[in-house]
């Protein structure tokens, strides 16, 4: 197997040029730290700083992962939206736990999150759906996400038909099969790249009595 397409490991000279990076700071507010890191990533990432890997489990216990976009984060948790009849929607309904991973190359950082998920309210889903571009809402209505598509033209025809009904109407209704999930974190781990693979990892655990405990991990 050829490894010519795989980048080589950094040399000592490479690390010297890059310089040292700060360690993950100790804090009692990991959500606030995540928001700080997200703001820095938004300023430096070329696109989609809110992209995250979402890992779920199917009915046979096999992991499944894909990239989705984070649409909200606060002390209540991490929120994203999807077709509820999609593969991830079905898996989350059957086994409502998930893991997230954010990777910001420009910052050389990762954040990993795990915890239970639940549906957001209909009102919250309505509000976010209404904020999307009209054509994006039409696409969501037209898509039988994750299910077989015999021909791309079938989907495009469905989009055209729905567009002829709604056009650029601001009141395009949210379909019942579309909604959001909120992951309430029980663990959050911050990872900061360091020279010579001496990476810094700080993991937060939610305590039963409230608040967070931390432990620093070997890289």
Wavefront OBJ file of the C-alpha trace (Angstrom):
o trace
v 0.000 0.000 0.000
v 1.415 3.372 -1.002
v 1.742 6.019 1.691
v 2.835 8.770 -0.679
v -0.433 10.658 -0.206
v -0.130 10.704 3.599
v 1.623 13.793 5.011
v 4.830 13.071 6.928
v 5.050 13.581 10.662
v 6.284 17.046 11.656
v 10.014 17.438 12.180
v 11.723 19.216 15.053
v 12.223 22.176 12.723
v 8.505 22.243 11.932
v 7.637 22.360 15.606
v 10.204 25.092 16.232
v 8.593 27.283 13.574
v 5.100 26.765 14.969
v 6.043 27.606 18.549
v 4.305 26.691 21.800
v 0.557 26.758 22.325
v -1.270 27.514 25.570
v -2.631 24.698 27.685
v -6.385 24.218 28.050
v -7.366 26.561 30.891
v -8.908 25.286 34.117
v -12.430 26.663 34.497
v -15.697 25.845 36.187
v -17.623 26.689 32.999
v -16.824 24.335 30.105
v -19.723 25.694 28.044
v -18.250 29.175 28.297
v -14.844 27.812 27.276
v -16.442 26.042 24.311
v -18.134 29.276 23.253
v -14.765 31.073 23.433
v -13.118 28.396 21.281
v -16.008 28.453 18.824
v -15.704 32.232 18.461
v -11.975 31.900 17.739
v -12.657 29.119 15.224
v -15.327 31.190 13.503
v -12.744 33.910 12.945
v -10.095 31.553 11.543
v -11.761 28.529 9.925
v -12.247 28.835 6.135
v -15.841 27.547 6.381
v -18.350 25.852 8.669
v -16.680 26.401 12.024
v -19.853 24.885 13.520
v -19.386 21.564 11.695
v -19.267 18.583 14.029
v -19.135 14.816 13.777
v -22.282 13.272 15.228
v -21.997 9.649 16.344
v -25.072 7.514 16.982
v -25.708 3.777 17.362
v -28.007 1.614 15.246
v -30.291 -1.195 16.421
v -27.451 -3.729 16.238
v -25.104 -1.633 18.343
v -22.981 -0.526 15.385
v -21.672 3.056 15.514
v -22.667 5.490 12.786
v -21.114 8.921 12.238
v -21.634 11.897 9.940
v -20.972 15.638 9.817
v -23.804 17.981 10.837
v -23.950 21.637 11.826
v -24.318 22.891 15.376
v -27.103 25.465 15.533
v -27.087 26.441 19.175
v -25.067 26.030 22.356
v -25.775 27.272 25.861
v -25.921 25.915 29.374
v -28.848 23.696 28.326
v -26.768 21.837 25.726
v -25.816 21.503 22.059
v -28.611 21.818 19.480
v -28.841 20.613 15.884
v -31.681 20.034 13.417
v -32.507 17.261 10.977
v -35.152 15.193 9.247
v -36.551 13.102 12.103
v -37.116 10.193 9.702
v -33.480 10.191 8.546
v -31.061 7.500 9.675
v -29.741 9.628 12.521
v -33.252 10.687 13.519
v -34.436 7.092 13.725
v -31.317 5.993 15.615
v -31.625 8.821 18.137
v -35.303 8.069 18.707
v -34.468 4.429 19.466
v -31.297 5.084 21.470
v -31.256 8.728 22.642
v -27.561 9.148 23.386
v -24.868 10.600 21.134
v -21.323 11.874 20.872
v -20.043 15.007 19.110
v -16.566 15.926 17.919
v -15.462 19.355 16.742
v -12.122 19.639 14.909
v -10.783 23.099 14.158
v -7.663 22.708 12.028
v -6.814 26.401 12.043
v -6.672 26.324 15.846
v -5.320 22.756 16.087
v -8.043 21.955 18.560
v -10.691 19.328 19.188
v -13.667 19.204 21.518
v -15.457 15.926 22.256
v -18.907 15.834 23.865
v -21.095 12.948 25.077
v -24.539 12.777 26.633
v -28.247 12.036 26.264
v -30.354 13.739 23.605
v -33.977 14.837 23.469
v -36.203 16.596 20.969
v -36.407 20.367 21.115
v -39.862 21.896 21.419
v -42.042 22.423 18.355
v -41.802 26.162 18.969
v -38.009 26.093 18.904
v -38.003 23.991 15.729
v -40.495 26.384 14.115
v -38.340 29.395 14.969
v -35.178 27.898 13.497
v -36.956 26.528 10.414
v -38.404 29.977 9.696
v -34.899 31.493 9.823
v -33.645 29.350 6.927
v -33.601 30.469 3.307
v -36.855 29.702 1.496
v -35.193 27.244 -0.877
v -33.563 25.416 2.029
v -36.972 25.007 3.654
v -38.405 23.714 0.390
v -35.553 21.228 0.082
v -36.253 19.970 3.604
v -39.911 19.427 2.741
v -39.031 17.627 -0.498
v -36.348 15.320 0.870
v -36.957 11.791 2.113
v -33.573 12.025 3.769
v -31.436 8.860 3.935
v -33.884 6.825 1.853
v -33.135 5.477 -1.641
v -33.445 7.908 -4.559
v -33.930 6.205 -7.919
v -33.018 9.294 -9.920
v -31.815 12.771 -8.974
v -34.402 14.165 -11.375
v -37.181 12.831 -9.126
v -35.941 14.952 -6.219
v -35.410 18.002 -8.427
v -38.942 17.662 -9.809
v -40.345 17.472 -6.290
v -38.404 20.613 -5.325
v -39.726 22.397 -8.415
v -43.323 21.413 -7.618
v -43.083 22.619 -4.014
v -41.331 25.811 -5.146
v -44.248 26.520 -7.480
v -46.570 26.384 -4.472
v -44.560 28.488 -2.021
v -42.067 30.488 -4.093
v -40.162 32.754 -1.704
v -43.005 32.841 0.789
v -41.812 33.687 4.286
v -44.484 31.433 5.784
v -43.352 28.089 4.390
v -44.511 25.669 7.125
v -42.165 23.306 8.920
v -42.959 19.692 7.962
v -43.823 17.354 10.831
v -40.870 15.114 9.940
v -38.336 17.884 10.549
v -37.140 18.986 13.986
v -34.223 19.358 16.351
v -32.311 17.527 19.033
v -30.474 18.851 22.063
v -27.556 16.938 23.553
v -27.110 17.587 27.274
v -23.407 16.979 27.952
v -22.298 14.648 30.707
v -18.679 14.790 29.472
v -16.791 17.467 27.525
v -13.141 17.030 26.595
v -10.946 19.835 25.258
v -7.857 18.878 23.245
v -5.074 21.299 22.297
v -2.262 20.270 19.964
v 1.250 20.605 21.399
v 4.728 20.039 19.978
v 6.064 16.487 19.670
v 2.626 14.973 20.264
v 2.627 16.189 23.885
v -0.984 17.270 23.436
v -2.988 18.745 26.300
v -6.349 17.171 27.218
v -8.760 18.396 29.861
v -11.944 16.413 30.477
v -14.995 17.742 32.329
v -17.464 15.389 34.051
v -20.866 16.548 35.194
v -21.207 15.882 38.927
v -24.357 14.325 40.375
v -24.756 17.277 42.712
v -24.354 19.763 39.879
v -21.375 21.561 38.471
v -18.339 19.999 36.853
v -15.279 18.015 37.896
v -12.134 17.978 35.775
v -9.243 15.662 35.087
v -6.238 16.255 32.872
v -5.370 13.274 30.665
v -2.201 11.909 29.113
v -2.125 12.616 25.355
l 1 2 3 4 5 6 7 8 9 10 11 12 13 14 15 16 17 18 19 20 21 22 23 24 25 26 27 28 29 30 31 32 33 34 35 36 37 38 39 40 41 42 43 44 45 46 47 48 49 50 51 52 53 54 55 56 57 58 59 60 61 62 63 64 65 66 67 68 69 70 71 72 73 74 75 76 77 78 79 80 81 82 83 84 85 86 87 88 89 90 91 92 93 94 95 96 97 98 99 100 101 102 103 104 105 106 107 108 109 110 111 112 113 114 115 116 117 118 119 120 121 122 123 124 125 126 127 128 129 130 131 132 133 134 135 136 137 138 139 140 141 142 143 144 145 146 147 148 149 150 151 152 153 154 155 156 157 158 159 160 161 162 163 164 165 166 167 168 169 170 171 172 173 174 175 176 177 178 179 180 181 182 183 184 185 186 187 188 189 190 191 192 193 194 195 196 197 198 199 200 201 202 203 204 205 206 207 208 209 210 211 212 213 214 215 216 217 218 219
